[in-house]
Amino acid sequence: MVAEETQTPLLLGVHVSIAGGIEKAFARGEEIGCTAIQIFTRNASRWQAPPLKPEVVSAFRQARELSSIQYVAAHDSYLINLASPDEALRRKSITTFLDELGRCHQLGIGDLVMHPGAHMGAGTEAGLARVAESFHEIFQKAPGGVRVLLENTAGQGTCLGARFEELAEIIRLVPEGDFAVCFDTCHAFAAGYDLSSAAGYVDVMAEFDRLIGCERLALFHANDSKKALGSRVDRHEHVGKGFVGTVGFAALMRDERFAAVPRILETPGGENHCHDLENLALLRRLAGELRE
């Protein structure tokens, strides 16, 4: 009886829409049984966004207080590139990222997921240096209480963050930064980290622990991969239907080190959330929460 009461609840969910009002994210998440959600706090495909009105902030905080959802993360705009060699674009990216942090602070969201950026042909070393330079400025101006989750990437094009060493280098170069990591399973696999077997999973996470530290892993994006190992192509697939497969996800879901770490799906939800429901049910079964 005591074991049941102290068991860590499974934090599992999807990226949900904020259409019609950011506070509606909670109802949408609850509708499909989420205990964790990820949202955008603004239009992710535009540079400009109107400030959050006090009544919007109040509605969001009230909806969260009444919700059964236990964890909320935000994802920043895909336009942001803190590594850009184009100084005008990098300045715009810094300003927009600071706005993202400010929105999270207003809403009481503690984690902001971001992609490290793309060096646009300048090279990895130069790109990482620009990311660090950007973050030095950002953390001088950022509000407190919002952690930056560096997301590993597939390494498509000139995107940084495909190798664990690159994420570790950003953290090393910006010691004042409040950093953790969002681990995307699709991205890792496409970047060449073989998560498709139990032994492969163990090796990959041992490498992550050696270079970054498992204590910095704050969130998983539980996406399967449409593309093969090492393809460096970012294409998400439904859980168990891609190259990672159910064996790899079972290893992840049963790893006791991450029992309290949220897992978020970023795949199309389908009509009436049919795909979300299937993916969430499968992950729960793989975790041993549900029996076949």
C-alpha positions as CSV (number, residue, x, y, z in Angstrom):
1,M,0.0,0.0,0.0
2,V,2.8,2.4,0.9
3,A,4.6,1.6,-2.4
4,E,1.5,2.6,-4.4
5,E,1.3,5.9,-2.6
6,T,4.9,6.8,-3.1
7,Q,5.2,5.6,-6.7
8,T,6.3,8.4,-9.0
9,P,3.5,9.3,-11.4
10,L,4.2,8.9,-15.1
11,L,4.5,12.4,-16.6
12,L,3.4,11.9,-20.2
13,G,1.7,14.0,-22.8
14,V,1.8,15.9,-26.1
15,H,2.5,19.3,-27.6
16,V,-1.0,20.9,-27.5
17,S,-2.5,23.9,-29.5
18,I,-3.1,27.3,-27.9
19,A,-5.7,28.2,-30.6
20,G,-8.5,30.3,-29.2
21,G,-6.6,31.2,-26.0
22,I,-3.5,29.9,-24.3
23,E,-5.4,28.8,-21.2
24,K,-7.3,26.2,-23.4
25,A,-4.1,24.1,-23.6
26,F,-5.0,22.5,-20.3
27,A,-8.5,21.3,-21.3
28,R,-7.0,19.9,-24.6
29,G,-4.4,18.0,-22.7
30,E,-6.8,16.6,-20.1
31,E,-9.1,15.5,-22.9
32,I,-6.5,12.9,-24.1
33,G,-5.2,12.0,-20.6
34,C,-2.0,14.0,-20.5
35,T,-0.2,14.6,-17.2
36,A,2.3,16.8,-19.0
37,I,2.1,19.2,-21.9
38,Q,4.2,21.4,-24.1
39,I,3.0,24.6,-25.8
40,F,4.0,27.6,-27.7
41,T,3.4,30.9,-25.9
42,R,3.2,32.8,-29.2
43,N,3.0,32.2,-32.9
44,A,6.1,30.1,-33.6
45,S,6.3,31.1,-37.3
46,R,6.3,34.9,-36.8
47,W,8.9,37.3,-35.3
48,Q,6.4,39.7,-33.9
49,A,3.9,38.8,-31.1
50,P,1.6,41.0,-29.1
51,P,2.4,41.2,-25.4
52,L,0.5,39.0,-23.1
53,K,-2.4,40.8,-21.6
54,P,-2.9,40.6,-17.8
55,E,-6.3,38.8,-18.2
56,V,-4.6,36.2,-20.5
57,V,-1.9,35.6,-17.9
58,S,-4.5,35.3,-15.1
59,A,-6.7,32.9,-17.2
60,F,-3.7,30.7,-17.9
61,R,-2.6,30.6,-14.3
62,Q,-6.1,29.8,-13.0
63,A,-6.6,27.1,-15.6
64,R,-3.3,25.5,-14.5
65,E,-4.2,25.7,-10.9
66,L,-7.5,23.8,-11.6
67,S,-5.9,21.3,-13.9
68,S,-4.7,17.8,-13.2
69,I,-1.8,18.4,-15.6
70,Q,1.4,18.4,-13.5
71,Y,4.1,19.7,-15.9
72,V,4.2,22.4,-18.6
73,A,7.0,23.3,-20.9
74,A,7.1,25.9,-23.6
75,H,8.9,25.6,-26.9
76,D,10.5,28.7,-28.5
77,S,10.0,30.0,-32.1
78,Y,11.7,28.0,-34.8
79,L,12.8,31.3,-36.4
80,I,15.3,32.0,-33.6
81,N,19.0,31.3,-34.5
82,L,21.4,32.4,-31.8
83,A,24.3,31.0,-33.9
84,S,23.7,33.0,-37.0
85,P,26.7,34.7,-38.6
86,D,24.3,37.4,-39.9
87,E,24.5,39.9,-37.0
88,A,21.1,41.4,-37.7
89,L,19.4,38.0,-37.5
90,R,21.3,37.1,-34.4
91,R,20.2,40.4,-32.7
92,K,16.6,39.7,-33.7
93,S,17.0,36.2,-32.3
94,I,18.3,37.4,-29.0
95,T,15.4,39.9,-28.7
96,T,12.9,37.3,-29.5
97,F,14.3,34.7,-27.2
98,L,14.3,37.2,-24.3
99,D,10.6,37.8,-25.1
100,E,10.1,34.0,-25.0
101,L,11.7,33.9,-21.5
102,G,9.6,36.8,-20.4
103,R,6.4,35.2,-21.4
104,C,7.3,32.0,-19.6
105,H,8.1,34.1,-16.5
106,Q,4.7,35.8,-16.7
107,L,2.9,32.5,-17.2
108,G,4.8,30.6,-14.5
109,I,6.3,28.1,-17.0
110,G,9.6,26.9,-15.6
111,D,11.1,25.3,-18.7
112,L,11.7,26.7,-22.2
113,V,12.9,24.3,-24.9
114,M,15.1,25.7,-27.7
115,H,17.2,24.5,-30.6
116,P,20.8,25.7,-30.4
117,G,20.8,27.2,-33.9
118,A,22.6,26.7,-37.2
119,H,26.0,28.0,-38.1
120,M,25.0,28.7,-41.7
121,G,28.3,27.6,-43.2
122,A,30.6,29.4,-40.6
123,G,31.5,26.1,-39.0
124,T,30.7,24.3,-35.8
125,E,33.3,26.0,-33.6
126,A,32.3,29.5,-34.8
127,G,28.6,28.6,-34.4
128,L,29.0,27.4,-30.8
129,A,31.0,30.6,-30.0
130,R,28.1,32.8,-31.3
131,V,25.6,30.8,-29.3
132,A,27.7,31.3,-26.2
133,E,28.0,35.0,-26.9
134,S,24.3,35.3,-27.4
135,F,23.6,33.5,-24.1
136,H,26.0,35.6,-22.2
137,E,23.8,38.6,-23.2
138,I,20.6,36.8,-22.6
139,F,21.3,35.7,-19.1
140,Q,22.3,39.2,-18.1
141,K,18.9,40.4,-19.0
142,A,16.6,37.3,-18.5
143,P,14.1,37.1,-15.7
144,G,14.8,34.5,-13.1
145,G,12.9,31.2,-12.7
146,V,13.0,30.0,-16.3
147,R,15.3,27.2,-17.2
148,V,16.6,26.9,-20.8
149,L,16.3,23.3,-22.1
150,L,18.9,22.8,-24.9
151,E,17.3,20.3,-27.4
152,N,19.6,17.9,-29.3
153,T,19.0,18.0,-33.0
154,A,19.2,15.6,-36.0
155,G,22.1,17.7,-37.4
156,Q,20.2,18.5,-40.6
157,G,22.0,21.1,-42.7
158,T,24.2,23.2,-40.5
159,C,22.2,22.7,-37.3
160,L,24.2,22.6,-34.1
161,G,23.5,20.2,-31.2
162,A,23.4,16.9,-33.0
163,R,26.4,15.6,-30.9
164,F,26.2,15.5,-27.1
165,E,29.7,17.2,-27.2
166,E,28.2,20.3,-28.7
167,L,25.5,20.7,-26.0
168,A,28.1,20.1,-23.4
169,E,30.3,22.8,-24.9
170,I,27.5,25.4,-24.8
171,I,27.0,24.6,-21.1
172,R,30.7,24.9,-20.5
173,L,31.1,28.2,-22.3
174,V,28.1,29.8,-20.4
175,P,28.7,28.8,-16.8
176,E,26.2,31.5,-15.6
177,G,23.4,29.8,-17.7
178,D,20.5,28.0,-16.2
179,F,20.6,25.0,-18.5
180,A,19.2,21.5,-18.8
181,V,18.6,19.2,-21.8
182,C,15.5,18.2,-23.7
183,F,16.4,14.8,-25.3
184,D,14.6,14.1,-28.6
185,T,14.7,10.4,-29.4
186,C,14.1,11.0,-33.1
187,H,16.8,13.6,-33.4
188,A,19.3,11.4,-31.4
189,F,18.7,8.4,-33.7
190,A,18.9,10.5,-36.9
191,A,22.2,12.0,-35.6
192,G,23.7,8.5,-35.2
193,Y,22.9,7.4,-31.7
194,D,21.4,4.0,-31.9
195,L,18.4,3.7,-29.5
196,S,16.7,0.8,-31.3
197,S,18.0,-2.0,-29.0
198,A,18.3,-2.3,-25.2
199,A,22.1,-2.5,-25.5
200,G,22.2,0.5,-27.8
201,Y,20.0,2.5,-25.5
202,V,22.3,1.7,-22.5
203,D,25.4,2.8,-24.5
204,V,23.8,6.0,-25.7
205,M,22.7,7.1,-22.3
206,A,26.1,6.2,-20.8
207,E,27.6,8.5,-23.4
208,F,25.1,11.2,-22.5
209,D,25.9,10.8,-18.8
210,R,29.7,10.9,-19.5
211,L,29.5,14.1,-21.5
212,I,26.6,16.1,-20.0
213,G,25.3,14.2,-17.0
214,C,21.9,12.5,-16.6
215,E,21.0,14.9,-13.9
216,R,20.7,17.6,-16.6
217,L,18.1,15.6,-18.5
218,A,14.8,17.4,-17.8
219,L,12.5,16.4,-20.6
220,F,12.2,13.8,-23.4
221,H,10.6,14.4,-26.8
222,A,9.3,10.8,-27.4
223,N,9.3,10.8,-31.2
224,D,10.1,7.8,-33.4
225,S,12.1,8.4,-36.6
226,K,10.9,8.1,-40.2
227,K,14.5,8.0,-41.4
228,A,17.4,5.6,-40.8
229,L,20.2,5.7,-38.2
230,G,22.6,8.5,-38.9
231,S,20.5,10.0,-41.7
232,R,20.7,13.5,-40.1
233,V,17.1,14.1,-41.4
234,D,14.5,15.3,-38.8
235,R,11.3,13.5,-39.6
236,H,9.1,12.4,-36.6
237,E,7.1,9.1,-36.7
238,H,4.5,7.7,-34.3
239,V,5.9,5.6,-31.5
240,G,6.9,2.1,-32.6
241,K,6.3,2.7,-36.3
242,G,9.7,4.1,-37.1
243,F,13.3,3.0,-36.9
244,V,13.7,3.4,-33.1
245,G,10.8,0.9,-32.6
246,T,9.1,-0.4,-29.5
247,V,12.3,-2.0,-28.0
248,G,14.1,1.3,-27.8
249,F,11.1,3.1,-26.3
250,A,10.6,0.2,-23.8
251,A,14.2,0.8,-22.6
252,L,13.5,4.5,-22.2
253,M,10.1,4.1,-20.5
254,R,11.5,1.6,-18.0
255,D,14.7,3.4,-17.1
256,E,14.2,4.2,-13.4
257,R,16.7,7.1,-13.5
258,F,14.2,9.0,-15.5
259,A,11.0,7.9,-13.7
260,A,10.2,11.5,-12.9
261,V,11.2,13.1,-16.2
262,P,8.3,14.1,-18.5
263,R,7.9,12.6,-22.0
264,I,6.2,14.7,-24.6
265,L,5.0,13.5,-28.1
266,E,5.5,15.8,-31.1
267,T,3.7,13.8,-33.8
268,P,0.4,14.6,-35.6
269,G,-2.5,14.0,-33.2
270,G,-4.9,12.7,-35.9
271,E,-8.7,13.0,-36.1
272,N,-10.2,13.2,-32.6
273,H,-6.7,12.7,-31.2
274,C,-6.6,9.1,-32.4
275,H,-2.9,9.0,-32.9
276,D,-2.1,10.8,-29.7
277,L,-4.3,8.3,-27.8
278,E,-2.6,5.3,-29.5
279,N,0.9,6.7,-28.8
280,L,0.2,7.5,-25.2
281,A,-1.4,4.1,-24.6
282,L,1.6,2.4,-26.1
283,L,4.1,4.3,-24.0
284,R,2.1,3.5,-20.9
285,R,2.2,-0.2,-21.7
286,L,5.9,-0.1,-22.4
287,A,6.4,1.6,-19.1
288,G,4.5,-1.2,-17.4
289,E,1.7,1.1,-16.2
290,L,-0.9,-0.8,-18.3
291,R,-1.0,-4.5,-18.9
292,E,-1.6,-6.0,-22.4
